[in-house]
Amino acid sequence: MDRPIEKWSTVNYEFAGLHSVASDGEIYVVDNTGDHEVVVLDSNLNFKQKFSQVGYRPHKTIYDPVTQAFYVIAAPTVFCFKKAGGILYLAYQKSLPSLQNSYVRSIQIIDGAMYFVSGTNKIVVANHADESFDVIKEIAVPNELSGMNDIYKIADYYYLTSTQNSTGAIAPKCIRIKDLDQLASHQYEDLYDVLGFAGTPYFLEVFDGRIFITEIGDVSRIISFTTDSLVYKTHFSFIGANDADIKRSDMYAK
């Protein structure tokens, strides 16, 4: 992460506003959001496969080592991909009634269940392991967290990011809490100013013993901090947008 980004290698594929990448250690699976597809890369990051028409704007891909499957959310549908002979195939897809009319930006597997963060003022927890996706629990969230981006649990805390409030206004948040049932009563710790955000905190990931958060909007940035400290490190920061950035954003929002 300390290598300057202009010295990174690039993948020889024309992506359209992808959001996430997941791997099982052998292949990489990418949600190519703007083109409504899922792209598979081999271990050398060369193109391997493509799945077209994967719902509308697939937005998050994760890998579950327990079920040995990749899951992609294109709300209200979850697409499950599995591997046979090194080739990925679509095992099944499930639409969740509780996610109807909601644009879900992220899914995560926490304590053996799948968590959906959506714009319906609730977090939906479902049983994915038996492929039923029966809803285990729905957790209410306050109006200021209505348009959630991501959720992650590390140590004793759940971390949540969001873009919009219940009126649709851009009001970014980054919070943490130990008990999700206390969200609706606003009993959370606000980390937005503590972590120096000026734009919208987006996706979370944990590796190298650190929590990483991407930031989008007026400020594009990646920061990280340790689980026992909120002293953050900025890895990349791109402030402002030029004409090429705006044109690319418009293209990928199609």
MONORWO-V160413 format. One record per run of one state. SS is the DSSP state (H for helix, E for strand, C for the rest). FROM is the first residue (numbers start at 1). TO is the last residue. If there is no record, write none. Layout:
BEGIN
ss=SS from=FROM to=TO
ss=SS from=FROM to=TO
END
This chain:
BEGIN
ss=C from=1 to=4
ss=H from=5 to=7
ss=C from=8 to=20
ss=E from=21 to=23
ss=C from=24 to=27
ss=E from=28 to=32
ss=H from=33 to=35
ss=C from=36 to=36
ss=E from=37 to=41
ss=C from=42 to=46
ss=E from=47 to=51
ss=C from=52 to=59
ss=E from=60 to=64
ss=C from=65 to=68
ss=E from=69 to=74
ss=C from=75 to=76
ss=E from=77 to=84
ss=C from=85 to=86
ss=E from=87 to=95
ss=C from=96 to=96
ss=H from=97 to=99
ss=C from=100 to=105
ss=E from=106 to=110
ss=C from=111 to=112
ss=E from=113 to=117
ss=C from=118 to=121
ss=E from=122 to=127
ss=C from=128 to=133
ss=E from=134 to=140
ss=C from=141 to=142
ss=H from=143 to=145
ss=C from=146 to=146
ss=E from=147 to=154
ss=C from=155 to=156
ss=E from=157 to=164
ss=C from=165 to=169
ss=E from=170 to=177
ss=C from=178 to=179
ss=H from=180 to=182
ss=C from=183 to=188
ss=E from=189 to=190
ss=C from=191 to=199
ss=E from=200 to=207
ss=C from=208 to=209
ss=E from=210 to=216
ss=C from=217 to=218
ss=E from=219 to=226
ss=C from=227 to=232
ss=E from=233 to=239
ss=C from=240 to=242
ss=H from=243 to=252
ss=C from=253 to=254
END
